[in-house]
Amino acid sequence: MYAMSSRKENKEETMAEEFDNIHDFEAKDTARKLPLGWLILFWGLILWGIYYFAMYSPSISGWSQEKAYEESIKK
């Protein structure tokens, strides 16, 4: 029994060592760069958020529910 468990542990250790070299498979030139599509989406969402905040925020655009209600009654 003891010999069997030690063989199993050795096999697990060697398997772990084989899979630990994930850095060998990474592309070194693109390791820290985001894909272009992600960058476009990131900056696009930031610009859209600024636009949305400016157009639909009551403090900046001057929109209020009361004004909208009064305009709907006038029509």
PDB file of N, CA, C and O in Angstrom:
ATOM      1  N   MET A   1       0.805  -1.200   0.000  1.00  0.00           N
ATOM      2  CA  MET A   1       0.000   0.000   0.000  1.00  0.00           C
ATOM      3  C   MET A   1       0.847   1.262   0.000  1.00  0.00           C
ATOM      4  O   MET A   1       0.561   2.205  -0.738  1.00  0.00           O
ATOM      5  N   TYR A   2       1.876   1.285   0.815  1.00  0.00           N
ATOM      6  CA  TYR A   2       2.705   2.485   0.898  1.00  0.00           C
ATOM      7  C   TYR A   2       3.396   2.770  -0.436  1.00  0.00           C
ATOM      8  O   TYR A   2       3.468   3.922  -0.863  1.00  0.00           O
ATOM      9  N   ALA A   3       3.887   1.757  -1.073  1.00  0.00           N
ATOM     10  CA  ALA A   3       4.586   1.942  -2.341  1.00  0.00           C
ATOM     11  C   ALA A   3       3.629   2.460  -3.401  1.00  0.00           C
ATOM     12  O   ALA A   3       4.016   3.266  -4.247  1.00  0.00           O
ATOM     13  N   MET A   4       2.408   2.014  -3.363  1.00  0.00           N
ATOM     14  CA  MET A   4       1.415   2.436  -4.350  1.00  0.00           C
ATOM     15  C   MET A   4       1.080   3.923  -4.176  1.00  0.00           C
ATOM     16  O   MET A   4       0.963   4.652  -5.161  1.00  0.00           O
ATOM     17  N   SER A   5       0.926   4.367  -2.937  1.00  0.00           N
ATOM     18  CA  SER A   5       0.571   5.768  -2.720  1.00  0.00           C
ATOM     19  C   SER A   5       1.730   6.690  -3.077  1.00  0.00           C
ATOM     20  O   SER A   5       1.511   7.793  -3.578  1.00  0.00           O
ATOM     21  N   SER A   6       2.951   6.256  -2.826  1.00  0.00           N
ATOM     22  CA  SER A   6       4.092   7.108  -3.175  1.00  0.00           C
ATOM     23  C   SER A   6       4.239   7.214  -4.683  1.00  0.00           C
ATOM     24  O   SER A   6       4.620   8.271  -5.186  1.00  0.00           O
ATOM     25  N   ARG A   7       3.944   6.141  -5.423  1.00  0.00           N
ATOM     26  CA  ARG A   7       3.990   6.212  -6.878  1.00  0.00           C
ATOM     27  C   ARG A   7       2.919   7.167  -7.403  1.00  0.00           C
ATOM     28  O   ARG A   7       3.145   7.925  -8.346  1.00  0.00           O
ATOM     29  N   LYS A   8       1.764   7.109  -6.775  1.00  0.00           N
ATOM     30  CA  LYS A   8       0.668   7.981  -7.196  1.00  0.00           C
ATOM     31  C   LYS A   8       1.035   9.447  -6.950  1.00  0.00           C
ATOM     32  O   LYS A   8       0.764  10.305  -7.790  1.00  0.00           O
ATOM     33  N   GLU A   9       1.647   9.732  -5.808  1.00  0.00           N
ATOM     34  CA  GLU A   9       2.059  11.101  -5.505  1.00  0.00           C
ATOM     35  C   GLU A   9       3.119  11.572  -6.493  1.00  0.00           C
ATOM     36  O   GLU A   9       3.077  12.713  -6.952  1.00  0.00           O
ATOM     37  N   ASN A  10       4.070  10.701  -6.825  1.00  0.00           N
ATOM     38  CA  ASN A  10       5.113  11.077  -7.786  1.00  0.00           C
ATOM     39  C   ASN A  10       4.512  11.367  -9.148  1.00  0.00           C
ATOM     40  O   ASN A  10       4.921  12.311  -9.824  1.00  0.00           O
ATOM     41  N   LYS A  11       3.548  10.564  -9.549  1.00  0.00           N
ATOM     42  CA  LYS A  11       2.918  10.770 -10.847  1.00  0.00           C
ATOM     43  C   LYS A  11       2.168  12.096 -10.867  1.00  0.00           C
ATOM     44  O   LYS A  11       2.219  12.820 -11.861  1.00  0.00           O
ATOM     45  N   GLU A  12       1.473  12.422  -9.780  1.00  0.00           N
ATOM     46  CA  GLU A  12       0.756  13.688  -9.700  1.00  0.00           C
ATOM     47  C   GLU A  12       1.720  14.870  -9.734  1.00  0.00           C
ATOM     48  O   GLU A  12       1.428  15.897 -10.347  1.00  0.00           O
ATOM     49  N   GLU A  13       2.873  14.723  -9.075  1.00  0.00           N
ATOM     50  CA  GLU A  13       3.850  15.807  -9.078  1.00  0.00           C
ATOM     51  C   GLU A  13       4.415  16.037 -10.474  1.00  0.00           C
ATOM     52  O   GLU A  13       4.562  17.181 -10.904  1.00  0.00           O
ATOM     53  N   THR A  14       4.732  14.955 -11.186  1.00  0.00           N
ATOM     54  CA  THR A  14       5.284  15.123 -12.527  1.00  0.00           C
ATOM     55  C   THR A  14       4.241  15.682 -13.478  1.00  0.00           C
ATOM     56  O   THR A  14       4.574  16.463 -14.369  1.00  0.00           O
ATOM     57  N   MET A  15       2.982  15.295 -13.304  1.00  0.00           N
ATOM     58  CA  MET A  15       1.929  15.839 -14.159  1.00  0.00           C
ATOM     59  C   MET A  15       1.759  17.327 -13.894  1.00  0.00           C
ATOM     60  O   MET A  15       1.569  18.106 -14.828  1.00  0.00           O
ATOM     61  N   ALA A  16       1.827  17.729 -12.627  1.00  0.00           N
ATOM     62  CA  ALA A  16       1.691  19.142 -12.293  1.00  0.00           C
ATOM     63  C   ALA A  16       2.845  19.936 -12.882  1.00  0.00           C
ATOM     64  O   ALA A  16       2.650  21.060 -13.344  1.00  0.00           O
ATOM     65  N   GLU A  17       4.036  19.374 -12.870  1.00  0.00           N
ATOM     66  CA  GLU A  17       5.183  20.073 -13.439  1.00  0.00           C
ATOM     67  C   GLU A  17       5.046  20.225 -14.947  1.00  0.00           C
ATOM     68  O   GLU A  17       5.486  21.231 -15.504  1.00  0.00           O
ATOM     69  N   GLU A  18       4.455  19.263 -15.608  1.00  0.00           N
ATOM     70  CA  GLU A  18       4.285  19.339 -17.047  1.00  0.00           C
ATOM     71  C   GLU A  18       3.309  20.458 -17.436  1.00  0.00           C
ATOM     72  O   GLU A  18       3.509  21.123 -18.452  1.00  0.00           O
ATOM     73  N   PHE A  19       2.285  20.664 -16.656  1.00  0.00           N
ATOM     74  CA  PHE A  19       1.271  21.661 -16.979  1.00  0.00           C
ATOM     75  C   PHE A  19       1.585  23.039 -16.403  1.00  0.00           C
ATOM     76  O   PHE A  19       0.872  24.001 -16.687  1.00  0.00           O
ATOM     77  N   ASP A  20       2.625  23.147 -15.609  1.00  0.00           N
ATOM     78  CA  ASP A  20       2.968  24.437 -15.015  1.00  0.00           C
ATOM     79  C   ASP A  20       3.626  25.394 -15.989  1.00  0.00           C
ATOM     80  O   ASP A  20       3.724  26.583 -15.686  1.00  0.00           O
ATOM     81  N   ASN A  21       4.071  24.944 -17.119  1.00  0.00           N
ATOM     82  CA  ASN A  21       4.786  25.810 -18.059  1.00  0.00           C
ATOM     83  C   ASN A  21       3.835  26.469 -19.046  1.00  0.00           C
ATOM     84  O   ASN A  21       4.072  26.437 -20.254  1.00  0.00           O
ATOM     85  N   ILE A  22       2.772  27.059 -18.546  1.00  0.00           N
ATOM     86  CA  ILE A  22       1.798  27.715 -19.428  1.00  0.00           C
ATOM     87  C   ILE A  22       2.415  28.960 -20.072  1.00  0.00           C
ATOM     88  O   ILE A  22       1.982  29.386 -21.142  1.00  0.00           O
ATOM     89  N   HIS A  23       3.416  29.535 -19.423  1.00  0.00           N
ATOM     90  CA  HIS A  23       4.053  30.743 -19.961  1.00  0.00           C
ATOM     91  C   HIS A  23       4.775  30.459 -21.272  1.00  0.00           C
ATOM     92  O   HIS A  23       4.973  31.368 -22.079  1.00  0.00           O
ATOM     93  N   ASP A  24       5.165  29.224 -21.489  1.00  0.00           N
ATOM     94  CA  ASP A  24       5.827  28.880 -22.745  1.00  0.00           C
ATOM     95  C   ASP A  24       4.873  28.980 -23.926  1.00  0.00           C
ATOM     96  O   ASP A  24       5.316  29.160 -25.060  1.00  0.00           O
ATOM     97  N   PHE A  25       3.575  28.867 -23.681  1.00  0.00           N
ATOM     98  CA  PHE A  25       2.591  28.858 -24.755  1.00  0.00           C
ATOM     99  C   PHE A  25       1.988  30.229 -25.023  1.00  0.00           C
ATOM    100  O   PHE A  25       1.271  30.398 -26.009  1.00  0.00           O
ATOM    101  N   GLU A  26       2.259  31.202 -24.179  1.00  0.00           N
ATOM    102  CA  GLU A  26       1.708  32.538 -24.376  1.00  0.00           C
ATOM    103  C   GLU A  26       2.496  33.305 -25.424  1.00  0.00           C
ATOM    104  O   GLU A  26       3.713  33.159 -25.537  1.00  0.00           O
ATOM    105  N   ALA A  27       1.798  34.108 -26.174  1.00  0.00           N
ATOM    106  CA  ALA A  27       2.460  34.986 -27.134  1.00  0.00           C
ATOM    107  C   ALA A  27       3.039  36.158 -26.367  1.00  0.00           C
ATOM    108  O   ALA A  27       2.303  36.883 -25.697  1.00  0.00           O
ATOM    109  N   LYS A  28       4.314  36.353 -26.452  1.00  0.00           N
ATOM    110  CA  LYS A  28       4.982  37.384 -25.639  1.00  0.00           C
ATOM    111  C   LYS A  28       4.654  38.800 -26.115  1.00  0.00           C
ATOM    112  O   LYS A  28       4.580  39.715 -25.295  1.00  0.00           O
ATOM    113  N   ASP A  29       4.459  38.998 -27.404  1.00  0.00           N
ATOM    114  CA  ASP A  29       4.218  40.350 -27.906  1.00  0.00           C
ATOM    115  C   ASP A  29       2.811  40.846 -27.611  1.00  0.00           C
ATOM    116  O   ASP A  29       2.598  42.059 -27.581  1.00  0.00           O
ATOM    117  N   THR A  30       1.852  39.974 -27.394  1.00  0.00           N
ATOM    118  CA  THR A  30       0.476  40.394 -27.123  1.00  0.00           C
ATOM    119  C   THR A  30       0.015  40.015 -25.726  1.00  0.00           C
ATOM    120  O   THR A  30      -1.187  39.955 -25.470  1.00  0.00           O
ATOM    121  N   ALA A  31       0.933  39.764 -24.836  1.00  0.00           N
ATOM    122  CA  ALA A  31       0.563  39.277 -23.508  1.00  0.00           C
ATOM    123  C   ALA A  31      -0.214  40.328 -22.706  1.00  0.00           C
ATOM    124  O   ALA A  31      -1.093  39.963 -21.925  1.00  0.00           O
ATOM    125  N   ARG A  32       0.081  41.601 -22.874  1.00  0.00           N
ATOM    126  CA  ARG A  32      -0.571  42.639 -22.076  1.00  0.00           C
ATOM    127  C   ARG A  32      -1.421  43.591 -22.906  1.00  0.00           C
ATOM    128  O   ARG A  32      -1.793  44.657 -22.416  1.00  0.00           O
ATOM    129  N   LYS A  33      -1.735  43.241 -24.131  1.00  0.00           N
ATOM    130  CA  LYS A  33      -2.529  44.113 -24.991  1.00  0.00           C
ATOM    131  C   LYS A  33      -3.954  43.583 -25.101  1.00  0.00           C
ATOM    132  O   LYS A  33      -4.178  42.380 -25.232  1.00  0.00           O
ATOM    133  N   LEU A  34      -4.910  44.505 -25.045  1.00  0.00           N
ATOM    134  CA  LEU A  34      -6.305  44.128 -25.239  1.00  0.00           C
ATOM    135  C   LEU A  34      -6.625  44.090 -26.729  1.00  0.00           C
ATOM    136  O   LEU A  34      -6.020  44.822 -27.512  1.00  0.00           O
ATOM    137  N   PRO A  35      -7.553  43.257 -27.119  1.00  0.00           N
ATOM    138  CA  PRO A  35      -7.966  43.246 -28.524  1.00  0.00           C
ATOM    139  C   PRO A  35      -8.581  44.594 -28.920  1.00  0.00           C
ATOM    140  O   PRO A  35      -9.162  45.292 -28.089  1.00  0.00           O
ATOM    141  N   LEU A  36      -8.445  44.937 -30.170  1.00  0.00           N
ATOM    142  CA  LEU A  36      -8.923  46.229 -30.674  1.00  0.00           C
ATOM    143  C   LEU A  36     -10.422  46.392 -30.466  1.00  0.00           C
ATOM    144  O   LEU A  36     -10.884  47.480 -30.123  1.00  0.00           O
ATOM    145  N   GLY A  37     -11.176  45.335 -30.668  1.00  0.00           N
ATOM    146  CA  GLY A  37     -12.628  45.405 -30.477  1.00  0.00           C
ATOM    147  C   GLY A  37     -13.008  45.738 -29.049  1.00  0.00           C
ATOM    148  O   GLY A  37     -13.966  46.475 -28.815  1.00  0.00           O
ATOM    149  N   TRP A  38     -12.266  45.203 -28.094  1.00  0.00           N
ATOM    150  CA  TRP A  38     -12.551  45.497 -26.685  1.00  0.00           C
ATOM    151  C   TRP A  38     -12.250  46.955 -26.370  1.00  0.00           C
ATOM    152  O   TRP A  38     -12.990  47.599 -25.627  1.00  0.00           O
ATOM    153  N   LEU A  39     -11.155  47.479 -26.938  1.00  0.00           N
ATOM    154  CA  LEU A  39     -10.820  48.891 -26.703  1.00  0.00           C
ATOM    155  C   LEU A  39     -11.865  49.817 -27.310  1.00  0.00           C
ATOM    156  O   LEU A  39     -12.254  50.809 -26.693  1.00  0.00           O
ATOM    157  N   ILE A  40     -12.321  49.496 -28.516  1.00  0.00           N
ATOM    158  CA  ILE A  40     -13.368  50.308 -29.154  1.00  0.00           C
ATOM    159  C   ILE A  40     -14.641  50.258 -28.325  1.00  0.00           C
ATOM    160  O   ILE A  40     -15.278  51.290 -28.110  1.00  0.00           O
ATOM    161  N   LEU A  41     -15.020  49.086 -27.860  1.00  0.00           N
ATOM    162  CA  LEU A  41     -16.213  48.949 -27.030  1.00  0.00           C
ATOM    163  C   LEU A  41     -16.061  49.714 -25.715  1.00  0.00           C
ATOM    164  O   LEU A  41     -16.996  50.383 -25.275  1.00  0.00           O
ATOM    165  N   PHE A  42     -14.904  49.617 -25.095  1.00  0.00           N
ATOM    166  CA  PHE A  42     -14.652  50.307 -23.825  1.00  0.00           C
ATOM    167  C   PHE A  42     -14.815  51.813 -23.976  1.00  0.00           C
ATOM    168  O   PHE A  42     -15.565  52.439 -23.228  1.00  0.00           O
ATOM    169  N   TRP A  43     -14.108  52.396 -24.951  1.00  0.00           N
ATOM    170  CA  TRP A  43     -14.179  53.848 -25.128  1.00  0.00           C
ATOM    171  C   TRP A  43     -15.539  54.280 -25.662  1.00  0.00           C
ATOM    172  O   TRP A  43     -16.022  55.361 -25.324  1.00  0.00           O
ATOM    173  N   GLY A  44     -16.157  53.450 -26.488  1.00  0.00           N
ATOM    174  CA  GLY A  44     -17.496  53.765 -26.979  1.00  0.00           C
ATOM    175  C   GLY A  44     -18.511  53.824 -25.846  1.00  0.00           C
ATOM    176  O   GLY A  44     -19.374  54.701 -25.824  1.00  0.00           O
ATOM    177  N   LEU A  45     -18.407  52.894 -24.910  1.00  0.00           N
ATOM    178  CA  LEU A  45     -19.329  52.905 -23.774  1.00  0.00           C
ATOM    179  C   LEU A  45     -19.089  54.096 -22.855  1.00  0.00           C
ATOM    180  O   LEU A  45     -20.035  54.640 -22.284  1.00  0.00           O
ATOM    181  N   ILE A  46     -17.853  54.498 -22.712  1.00  0.00           N
ATOM    182  CA  ILE A  46     -17.573  55.691 -21.900  1.00  0.00           C
ATOM    183  C   ILE A  46     -18.168  56.928 -22.567  1.00  0.00           C
ATOM    184  O   ILE A  46     -18.801  57.748 -21.901  1.00  0.00           O
ATOM    185  N   LEU A  47     -17.970  57.067 -23.876  1.00  0.00           N
ATOM    186  CA  LEU A  47     -18.548  58.215 -24.589  1.00  0.00           C
ATOM    187  C   LEU A  47     -20.066  58.185 -24.562  1.00  0.00           C
ATOM    188  O   LEU A  47     -20.701  59.224 -24.381  1.00  0.00           O
ATOM    189  N   TRP A  48     -20.661  57.002 -24.739  1.00  0.00           N
ATOM    190  CA  TRP A  48     -22.115  56.881 -24.685  1.00  0.00           C
ATOM    191  C   TRP A  48     -22.623  57.243 -23.282  1.00  0.00           C
ATOM    192  O   TRP A  48     -23.661  57.892 -23.152  1.00  0.00           O
ATOM    193  N   GLY A  49     -21.908  56.835 -22.248  1.00  0.00           N
ATOM    194  CA  GLY A  49     -22.313  57.159 -20.878  1.00  0.00           C
ATOM    195  C   GLY A  49     -22.295  58.655 -20.620  1.00  0.00           C
ATOM    196  O   GLY A  49     -23.191  59.189 -19.964  1.00  0.00           O
ATOM    197  N   ILE A  50     -21.278  59.330 -21.133  1.00  0.00           N
ATOM    198  CA  ILE A  50     -21.213  60.793 -20.978  1.00  0.00           C
ATOM    199  C   ILE A  50     -22.369  61.450 -21.719  1.00  0.00           C
ATOM    200  O   ILE A  50     -23.024  62.345 -21.184  1.00  0.00           O
ATOM    201  N   TYR A  51     -22.623  61.009 -22.947  1.00  0.00           N
ATOM    202  CA  TYR A  51     -23.746  61.548 -23.725  1.00  0.00           C
ATOM    203  C   TYR A  51     -25.072  61.291 -23.003  1.00  0.00           C
ATOM    204  O   TYR A  51     -25.897  62.196 -22.874  1.00  0.00           O
ATOM    205  N   TYR A  52     -25.271  60.065 -22.537  1.00  0.00           N
ATOM    206  CA  TYR A  52     -26.529  59.706 -21.871  1.00  0.00           C
ATOM    207  C   TYR A  52     -26.719  60.542 -20.608  1.00  0.00           C
ATOM    208  O   TYR A  52     -27.820  61.020 -20.336  1.00  0.00           O
ATOM    209  N   PHE A  53     -25.661  60.713 -19.849  1.00  0.00           N
ATOM    210  CA  PHE A  53     -25.758  61.504 -18.624  1.00  0.00           C
ATOM    211  C   PHE A  53     -26.099  62.955 -18.944  1.00  0.00           C
ATOM    212  O   PHE A  53     -26.915  63.572 -18.260  1.00  0.00           O
ATOM    213  N   ALA A  54     -25.474  63.493 -19.983  1.00  0.00           N
ATOM    214  CA  ALA A  54     -25.720  64.894 -20.335  1.00  0.00           C
ATOM    215  C   ALA A  54     -27.129  65.106 -20.879  1.00  0.00           C
ATOM    216  O   ALA A  54     -27.747  66.132 -20.595  1.00  0.00           O
ATOM    217  N   MET A  55     -27.643  64.164 -21.647  1.00  0.00           N
ATOM    218  CA  MET A  55     -28.944  64.349 -22.274  1.00  0.00           C
ATOM    219  C   MET A  55     -30.117  64.001 -21.341  1.00  0.00           C
ATOM    220  O   MET A  55     -31.173  64.628 -21.421  1.00  0.00           O
ATOM    221  N   TYR A  56     -29.942  63.040 -20.487  1.00  0.00           N
ATOM    222  CA  TYR A  56     -31.076  62.552 -19.700  1.00  0.00           C
ATOM    223  C   TYR A  56     -30.962  62.797 -18.204  1.00  0.00           C
ATOM    224  O   TYR A  56     -31.807  62.327 -17.443  1.00  0.00           O
ATOM    225  N   SER A  57     -29.962  63.504 -17.773  1.00  0.00           N
ATOM    226  CA  SER A  57     -29.842  63.848 -16.361  1.00  0.00           C
ATOM    227  C   SER A  57     -30.644  65.125 -16.106  1.00  0.00           C
ATOM    228  O   SER A  57     -30.420  66.126 -16.786  1.00  0.00           O
ATOM    229  N   PRO A  58     -31.558  65.118 -15.159  1.00  0.00           N
ATOM    230  CA  PRO A  58     -32.382  66.310 -14.923  1.00  0.00           C
ATOM    231  C   PRO A  58     -31.572  67.540 -14.534  1.00  0.00           C
ATOM    232  O   PRO A  58     -31.958  68.662 -14.860  1.00  0.00           O
ATOM    233  N   SER A  59     -30.467  67.344 -13.850  1.00  0.00           N
ATOM    234  CA  SER A  59     -29.695  68.502 -13.408  1.00  0.00           C
ATOM    235  C   SER A  59     -28.978  69.197 -14.560  1.00  0.00           C
ATOM    236  O   SER A  59     -28.731  70.401 -14.485  1.00  0.00           O
ATOM    237  N   ILE A  60     -28.644  68.483 -15.605  1.00  0.00           N
ATOM    238  CA  ILE A  60     -27.920  69.084 -16.730  1.00  0.00           C
ATOM    239  C   ILE A  60     -28.863  69.460 -17.864  1.00  0.00           C
ATOM    240  O   ILE A  60     -28.770  70.564 -18.401  1.00  0.00           O
ATOM    241  N   SER A  61     -29.762  68.569 -18.234  1.00  0.00           N
ATOM    242  CA  SER A  61     -30.619  68.825 -19.396  1.00  0.00           C
ATOM    243  C   SER A  61     -31.838  69.670 -19.061  1.00  0.00           C
ATOM    244  O   SER A  61     -32.458  70.227 -19.967  1.00  0.00           O
ATOM    245  N   GLY A  62     -32.196  69.783 -17.804  1.00  0.00           N
ATOM    246  CA  GLY A  62     -33.348  70.581 -17.414  1.00  0.00           C
ATOM    247  C   GLY A  62     -34.671  69.828 -17.512  1.00  0.00           C
ATOM    248  O   GLY A  62     -35.727  70.413 -17.271  1.00  0.00           O
ATOM    249  N   TRP A  63     -34.633  68.551 -17.857  1.00  0.00           N
ATOM    250  CA  TRP A  63     -35.852  67.758 -17.962  1.00  0.00           C
ATOM    251  C   TRP A  63     -36.388  67.464 -16.574  1.00  0.00           C
ATOM    252  O   TRP A  63     -35.630  67.185 -15.645  1.00  0.00           O
ATOM    253  N   SER A  64     -37.700  67.531 -16.447  1.00  0.00           N
ATOM    254  CA  SER A  64     -38.329  67.121 -15.196  1.00  0.00           C
ATOM    255  C   SER A  64     -39.652  66.442 -15.534  1.00  0.00           C
ATOM    256  O   SER A  64     -40.252  66.693 -16.580  1.00  0.00           O
ATOM    257  N   GLN A  65     -40.074  65.608 -14.655  1.00  0.00           N
ATOM    258  CA  GLN A  65     -41.321  64.884 -14.871  1.00  0.00           C
ATOM    259  C   GLN A  65     -42.501  65.856 -14.886  1.00  0.00           C
ATOM    260  O   GLN A  65     -43.463  65.664 -15.629  1.00  0.00           O
ATOM    261  N   GLU A  66     -42.418  66.885 -14.071  1.00  0.00           N
ATOM    262  CA  GLU A  66     -43.491  67.875 -14.009  1.00  0.00           C
ATOM    263  C   GLU A  66     -43.632  68.617 -15.344  1.00  0.00           C
ATOM    264  O   GLU A  66     -44.744  68.832 -15.826  1.00  0.00           O
ATOM    265  N   LYS A  67     -42.479  69.011 -15.942  1.00  0.00           N
ATOM    266  CA  LYS A  67     -42.529  69.688 -17.239  1.00  0.00           C
ATOM    267  C   LYS A  67     -43.092  68.770 -18.318  1.00  0.00           C
ATOM    268  O   LYS A  67     -43.888  69.198 -19.155  1.00  0.00           O
ATOM    269  N   ALA A  68     -42.678  67.518 -18.294  1.00  0.00           N
ATOM    270  CA  ALA A  68     -43.160  66.568 -19.293  1.00  0.00           C
ATOM    271  C   ALA A  68     -44.664  66.368 -19.148  1.00  0.00           C
ATOM    272  O   ALA A  68     -45.368  66.238 -20.150  1.00  0.00           O
ATOM    273  N   TYR A  69     -45.156  66.343 -17.937  1.00  0.00           N
ATOM    274  CA  TYR A  69     -46.591  66.177 -17.697  1.00  0.00           C
ATOM    275  C   TYR A  69     -47.355  67.395 -18.193  1.00  0.00           C
ATOM    276  O   TYR A  69     -48.394  67.257 -18.841  1.00  0.00           O
ATOM    277  N   GLU A  70     -46.850  68.582 -17.896  1.00  0.00           N
ATOM    278  CA  GLU A  70     -47.522  69.805 -18.325  1.00  0.00           C
ATOM    279  C   GLU A  70     -47.538  69.916 -19.863  1.00  0.00           C
ATOM    280  O   GLU A  70     -48.528  70.364 -20.440  1.00  0.00           O
ATOM    281  N   GLU A  71     -46.453  69.511 -20.515  1.00  0.00           N
ATOM    282  CA  GLU A  71     -46.425  69.538 -21.967  1.00  0.00           C
ATOM    283  C   GLU A  71     -47.408  68.531 -22.569  1.00  0.00           C
ATOM    284  O   GLU A  71     -48.011  68.796 -23.609  1.00  0.00           O
ATOM    285  N   SER A  72     -47.566  67.398 -21.926  1.00  0.00           N
ATOM    286  CA  SER A  72     -48.493  66.396 -22.461  1.00  0.00           C
ATOM    287  C   SER A  72     -49.952  66.841 -22.276  1.00  0.00           C
ATOM    288  O   SER A  72     -50.815  66.465 -23.070  1.00  0.00           O
ATOM    289  N   ILE A  73     -50.227  67.620 -21.260  1.00  0.00           N
ATOM    290  CA  ILE A  73     -51.587  68.130 -21.059  1.00  0.00           C
ATOM    291  C   ILE A  73     -51.909  69.210 -22.082  1.00  0.00           C
ATOM    292  O   ILE A  73     -53.036  69.271 -22.575  1.00  0.00           O
ATOM    293  N   LYS A  74     -50.947  70.059 -22.410  1.00  0.00           N
ATOM    294  CA  LYS A  74     -51.150  71.148 -23.358  1.00  0.00           C
ATOM    295  C   LYS A  74     -51.473  70.636 -24.754  1.00  0.00           C
ATOM    296  O   LYS A  74     -52.169  71.315 -25.509  1.00  0.00           O
ATOM    297  N   LYS A  75     -50.991  69.469 -25.107  1.00  0.00           N
ATOM    298  CA  LYS A  75     -51.201  68.932 -26.454  1.00  0.00           C
ATOM    299  C   LYS A  75     -52.556  68.380 -26.596  1.00  0.00           C
ATOM    300  O   LYS A  75     -52.912  67.884 -27.665  1.00  0.00           O
TER     301      LYS A  75
END
